[in-house]
Amino acid sequence: MNLTDLIQAIEIIDSEPVKPLLITGLAYHSGKVKQGNLFVCIRGYKTDGHLYIKEAEEKGAAASVVEKYVKGVKIPQYKVKNSRLALAALADRFYDHPSEKFKLIGITATNGKTTTTYMTNAIFEENSLKTGMIGTVVVKTGNIIKPAELTTPESLDLHRYFHQMVEQGVTHAVMEVSSSGLELNRVGCADFNTVVVNNISREHIDLHGSFEAYFNAKASLVRNAGENQWAIFNLDCPYTKSLVHETKAKTFTYGLKNRMADCLVDKLDLSTGRANFDVIISRKEPAEIFEKQPHQFRIELSVLGLHSVYNAMAAILVALIHSIPVNIIQKALRAFRGVERRFELIFEDDYKVIDDHFANSGNIHVTLETLKMMEYNKVHMVYAIRGSRGVTVNRENAEAIAHWVPLLGLKKVIATRSISHAGEKDFVTDEEVKVFQSVMDQAGIKADIHEELPDAIARGLAETESGDILLLAGCQGMDYGASVCLGQIHALKPDLPKEKVFFALKNRVAGV
């Protein structure tokens, strides 16, 4: 694309005259610059692209977009107020506004983004639609699937994925939208048809600086939605409920407890851990959507957990808006087997093993509330302390665990630093261990802390008996927990077929 055409997508506040250069592509990472690229200098949490503009020039960049001029650079520099916004606008224009050419659904939440995204995609696929999906686990652009690097990709990568979806004939795409993705304008110029806010609770406070900043980042997804878009809200979450009147979009609400919602859950049965419930729709407008669908129907889930009900409700509302027949929704959710590490049942024989990522206190409360509703003899927990997330997050996580220990009848909490299984960015500091231990001590709870993940899991398995549940809980430090645990189970139960023991690892991305 000619630079004079491409540069019209952004507002330049200062520059030399725009030269009629041929731009072969865009880049924000100097290591990925190719001859003729336009290099956009963006600022991240850890580094600044302006430091690498000379390297980009040496690799063949034709021009650059900057927030401040860099001395000693010969290629043209075009100054903008916000280079992240500029990158999104340039990428959208370079790829010819790809997200306008299919239905795009954006899902944000503190907990449940991944599962809701997968559930929605499963419903679309059951309706024989060509789909795309972008999230924490994978990026799917039609027939092409690859592991994800970021929950919400940088805007250039995102619009390139959108372009690939158009080339693949995708008609509906679902994506997770993270708080950092919103704050860093990674979803700039994405043309959402529908946005979803499932829940908001305390998370990423150290990253954003405060809960208010985190909340406002999440809220921007619906605050920026237009009149022609749909916005879906969970009314049981007070923070989400507060946003209903802060959007210009058409709204659709759901709830289990809040009976003022447009869509309600009734006759909920969680006795087996797998939810069965009625969906009741109270609204009738717009008629082209709601008059064609039954206003009460039964849903049976194959995945575990109370949180799965909330995730399913969000996916159901997205499907209804997109005119997916109820029988297709029912069939897809009944067949849906879940997402790895999201209250995932990884082993079921004389006892059960459940794997959950326990990201934050909200996630912990919902997970353990679900366990409380299930039938079992005893519960045992192996918890991976969350590394390099700070004292605040680890204190809140520990307090949430401590709240449920007596309610679940736990005798102690087995914890691990996962030293050999957590990378540098997830290393558990001494301060994080101390705050976990301090909360347990204050609550009078015994904490059995192990340096290594296999040792902690071996201790948990040694105490698990017939009819019990063993919960593997924790974020990155427990990513390898399933493979470690199932390997130990195979050694303890050699008579069990290997395919039965390791079934949960068959399509797993993390920790294998």
C-alpha positions, 0 to 999 in steps of 0.5 A, spaced: 500 500 500 502 506 498 504 510 504 500 516 502 493 512 502 495 508 508 497 514 513 490 517 512 488 512 517 491 516 523 492 523 525 499 526 524 500 531 529 507 533 526 512 530 521 516 532 514 511 531 508 509 524 507 513 521 501 509 516 496 513 510 499 510 503 497 509 500 504 510 492 504 507 491 511 507 493 518 511 492 524 511 493 531 517 489 533 524 490 530 526 483 530 520 482 525 521 488 520 522 486 513 524 491 507 519 496 506 515 496 512 512 501 516 515 501 523 510 503 529 513 505 535 509 502 541 510 503 549 509 496 553 509 495 560 516 493 560 519 496 554 518 502 549 519 501 541 522 508 540 528 504 543 529 500 537 527 504 531 534 504 529 534 497 529 528 497 525 531 502 520 537 497 519 533 492 517 529 495 512 524 499 515 521 505 510 518 509 515 516 510 522 510 512 526 512 515 533 510 519 539 517 522 540 522 524 535 528 519 535 535 523 533 540 520 528 534 516 524 534 517 517 527 514 515 521 519 515 518 519 522 511 521 523 509 523 530 502 521 533 499 522 540 498 515 541 502 510 537 498 504 539 491 507 537 495 509 530 497 501 530 490 499 530 488 504 525 493 502 520 492 495 521 485 496 520 486 500 513 492 495 511 488 489 511 482 493 508 477 493 514 476 485 515 472 485 521 467 489 518 466 483 513 463 478 519 460 477 525 465 479 531 463 477 538 467 480 544 467 477 551 470 480 557 470 477 564 475 476 570 473 469 570 470 465 564 472 468 558 475 462 555 470 457 557 464 462 554 468 463 548 469 456 547 462 455 548 459 460 543 464 457 538 461 450 539 454 453 538 456 456 532 459 450 529 453 446 531 449 450 526 454 449 521 457 456 521 464 457 519 468 460 525 474 464 528 476 464 535 481 468 539 483 467 546 488 465 551 489 457 549 488 458 541 487 462 535 483 459 530 482 462 523 477 458 519 481 451 518 487 454 521 489 453 529 495 455 532 497 456 540 495 463 542 501 467 545 497 473 548 489 473 550 488 479 546 493 479 541 497 486 539 492 490 534 496 488 528 496 481 529 489 481 531 487 485 524 492 480 520 488 474 524 481 478 522 484 478 514 485 471 514 478 469 517 476 473 511 480 469 506 477 463 510 470 465 509 469 465 516 462 468 518 462 468 525 468 470 530 468 470 538 474 473 541 476 474 549 478 481 550 482 482 556 483 488 561 490 489 558 488 488 551 483 494 552 487 498 556 493 498 551 488 499 545 489 492 542 482 491 540 482 498 536 478 499 530 475 492 531 468 492 529 464 488 534 457 486 533 456 483 540 460 484 546 459 481 553 461 482 560 460 476 564 463 478 571 468 483 574 472 482 580 478 484 583 484 481 579 490 484 575 490 490 580 498 490 580 498 491 573 493 496 572 495 500 578 488 500 582 481 496 581 478 502 579 483 502 573 482 495 572 474 496 572 474 502 567 479 498 562 473 492 562 468 497 562 470 501 556 468 495 552 461 496 553 462 504 554 464 504 547 459 500 544 454 503 539 447 503 537 447 498 532 451 493 537 448 488 542 451 488 549 450 482 554 450 483 561 450 478 568 446 482 573 448 477 578 455 481 578 454 488 581 460 491 577 457 488 571 450 490 573 452 498 574 454 498 566 447 496 563 446 504 563 452 506 561 452 503 553 449 506 547 448 498 545 442 494 545 442 490 552 440 483 553 441 481 561 441 474 564 441 472 572 441 466 576 439 470 582 437 477 579 430 476 577 429 482 573 434 480 568 431 479 561 433 471 561 433 467 567 435 460 570 430 456 573 430 449 576 437 449 577 440 442 579 448 441 580 448 435 585 452 431 580 457 437 579 454 438 572 448 443 571 441 442 568 437 448 568 431 451 565 432 458 561 426 463 561 426 469 556 421 474 559 423 479 553 419 479 546 423 485 542 425 485 537 420 481 534 425 478 529 429 475 534 425 473 540 418 471 537 421 465 533 424 462 539 421 458 545 421 462 551 422 456 556 427 451 554 431 446 558 439 446 558 443 440 560 451 441 561 456 436 561 461 440 564 462 441 571 461 447 576 456 453 577 460 458 574 459 454 567 452 456 568 453 463 568 458 462 562 453 458 558 448 463 559 452 468 556 453 463 550 446 462 550 444 469 549 449 470 544 446 465 540 439 467 541 441 474 538 444 471 532 438 467 531 441 460 532 435 455 533 434 453 541 435 445 539 442 447 536 444 450 542 441 445 547 445 439 542 452 444 542 452 445 550 450 438 551 456 435 547 461 441 550 466 438 554 469 444 556 476 447 556 482 445 560 484 448 567 477 451 567 474 446 573 476 440 568 474 433 570 481 430 568 480 423 572 474 419 574 474 412 577 473 411 585 475 418 586 475 424 582 480 429 580 478 436 578 483 441 575 482 449 576 486 455 574 484 459 581 486 465 578 483 470 583 478 470 589 472 471 585 474 465 581 476 461 587 469 463 591 465 460 585 469 454 584 469 452 591 461 454 592 460 449 586 464 443 590 460 445 596 454 443 592 457 436 589 456 429 592 463 426 595 466 424 602 472 428 602 475 434 599 483 435 598 486 441 595 493 442 592 494 449 591 499 453 587 501 459 590 501 465 584 507 467 582 510 474 581 503 477 582 504 481 588 502 480 595 495 483 594 493 478 589 496 472 593 493 475 600 486 475 597 486 468 594 489 466 600 483 469 604 478 466 599 481 459 600 481 460 608 473 462 607 471 455 604 476 451 608 471 449 614 465 449 609 468 444 605 471 440 611 478 440 609 483 438 614 489 442 611 491 446 605 497 443 601 501 448 597 506 449 592 511 454 589 512 449 583 519 452 583 521 447 577 515 448 573 514 455 573 517 460 568 521 466 571 515 471 570 511 466 574 516 465 580 513 465 587 517 470 591 518 469 599 513 475 600 508 471 596 509 465 600 509 469 607 503 472 605 499 465 604 502 462 610 500 468 614 493 468 612 493 460 613 496 461 620 491 467 622 485 462 620 488 456 624 489 452 618 494 448 617 498 449 610 503 444 608 507 447 603 512 444 598 517 447 594 516 442 588 509 441 584 510 433 584 511 432 591 505 436 593 501 432 588 504 426 591 502 428 598 495 430 595 494 423 592 496 419 598 491 422 602 485 421 597 480 415 598 474 412 594 469 417 594 473 423 595 475 429 590 482 432 589 482 439 587 488 441 583 488 449 584 492 454 581 494 458 575 501 458 571 504 454 577 499 448 576 499 448 569 503 442 569 499 439 574 494 434 570 500 431 567 504 430 573 498 428 577 495 423 571 502 420 571 502 419 578 495 415 578 498 411 572 504 409 577 499 407 582 493 404 578 497 400 573 491 396 571 487 402 569 487 402 561 493 408 559 488 411 555 483 412 560 488 415 565 491 420 560 484 422 556 484 429 559 491 430 556 489 428 549 488 435 546 491 439 551 495 445 550 498 447 556 503 443 561 504 437 556 
